[in-house]
Amino acid sequence: MIYKKIADEIKFRINSEEYEIGDILPSEKALAQELQVSVMTVRKALAQLADEKLIVKRHGSGSFVARKINYHGGELDGFNYQMNIVGVTNYVNKVIEFSMLDAPPAIAQQLKIETGEKVYYIRRIRIIDDIPILVENSYIPVALFPWLSIGNMEQSKFNYFRKECNITILESHRSYTPVQATKEQAELLQVPPNSLLLRVQSVSYSQDNKVVDLSDIYQNTNKYIVKHIIRR
């Protein structure tokens, strides 16, 4: 539908350097003229962005940027930190699987442990404003975190590592790949089958160079973008 394309265009602008939170958007008429569509189409597009809580519409004043979805974060910043730094409070880490298993050879190799050593397998969905935005599959060595619980994983795992276990993440290696959503991923993220997702493979190291976390993350980039700024 045309209005969805217009919503995506406006969303792109909101998430660019063009706007700051609190800025007013051009009027519906001005946007319609610029984008060469009807005012009604723009109105429907803005209504969608309001439903996504990216903008807030104030009667008689116009539409204002409420927040962005390109959360600023470094390689070592966790999801909870990213949410807190931009003032998002209505988010949830939902654990949908928490089990202990013998590490298969491929997992053991990446975690730098012996095959068959015990690891946690944890699957979480990250939810913002009741909208699922990413699925995370994690493998964590049991030997490093023998008391890890579902409750810990419903909060910030990196905070738990640091505050409860005195283990600080000093380095994270990540690779990024576009992939099509599987049927299960599409259902979990509430997107159409074969939607494009961003796969993030992450290996995190502690201060003594131990691998403490191996995660495979699938992000709906239409709802959640992390913007990394690298300086010389």
Secondary structure, DSSP 8 states (H G I E B T S, - for coil): -HHHHHHHHHHHHHTSTT--TT-B---HHHHHHHHTS-HHHHHHHHHHHHHTTSEEEETTTEEEE---SEEE--TT--HHHHHHHTT---EEEEEEEEEEEE--HHHHHHHTS-TT-EEEEEEEEEEETTEEEEEEEEEEETTT-TT--HHHHTS-HHHHHHHHH---EEEEEEEEEEEE--HHHHHHHT--TT-EEEEEEEEEEETTS-EEEEEEEEE-TTT-EEE-----
